[in-house]
């Protein structure tokens, strides 16, 4: 995810040469809010603490989830493509980095307990807002945040291969009526064990992750295709349109047809 070239560690002199914090904002908005259009003159990282964020970046649409970091390259055009269904809270970090390589557009869903990461983000925001903050304090805190995100993203060596297999099975079978039991049967592990390991590593239950993947796939098809509800239902593993309709309406508090109409 993050590659530190000539890793500066926490040496303040090296850090100051490696990156520059251009701005930090904290956004707390109610539902029915939409992101304004902006052009980025620096790299940007968004940390979504609450809700779901609908961003269009250079013509591509993304639904960013709670507890996710989202990286956007400089010289990108960013805007919202639909209003939020719920209140949103997120930090936005704008920076220039000469020795820190970040990925192309990418969403990182954090694993495990994120309390320390949230505290780091808050400290970074407070330090940027403080008149008397020490020189390079923001850069050092930001680097610590990057390290912690990378550490949190990676599961422990003993469980990561199994969790990677679990993720791959879900992603490769999202077009089927996949369940926690079908995953456990395929991998040959006890349901209780694999469920606990998944929750510990990714901070989300297997069922909720499956539901999120199906919802995101459904949204993509509703927005980008002219497929009927029956066709979309079949494409993401539902028996019929009625079953898909109930599932989508339960999770999004809006019907698939209304979602499609609002997004066009």
Secondary structure, 3 states (H helix, E strand, C coil): CEEECCCCCCCHHHHHHHEEEEEEEEEEECCCCCCCCEECCCEEEEEEEECCEEEEECCEEEEECCCEEEEECCCCEEEECCCCCCCEEEEEEEEEECCEEECCCEEEECCCCCHHHHHHHHHHHHHHHCCCCCCCHHHHHHHHHHHHHHHHHCCCHHHHHHHHHHHHHHHHCCCCCCCHHHHHHHHCCCHHHHHHHHHHHHCCCHHHHHHHHHHHHHHHHHHHCCCCHHHHHHHCCCCCHHHHHHHHHHHHCCCHHHHHHHHC
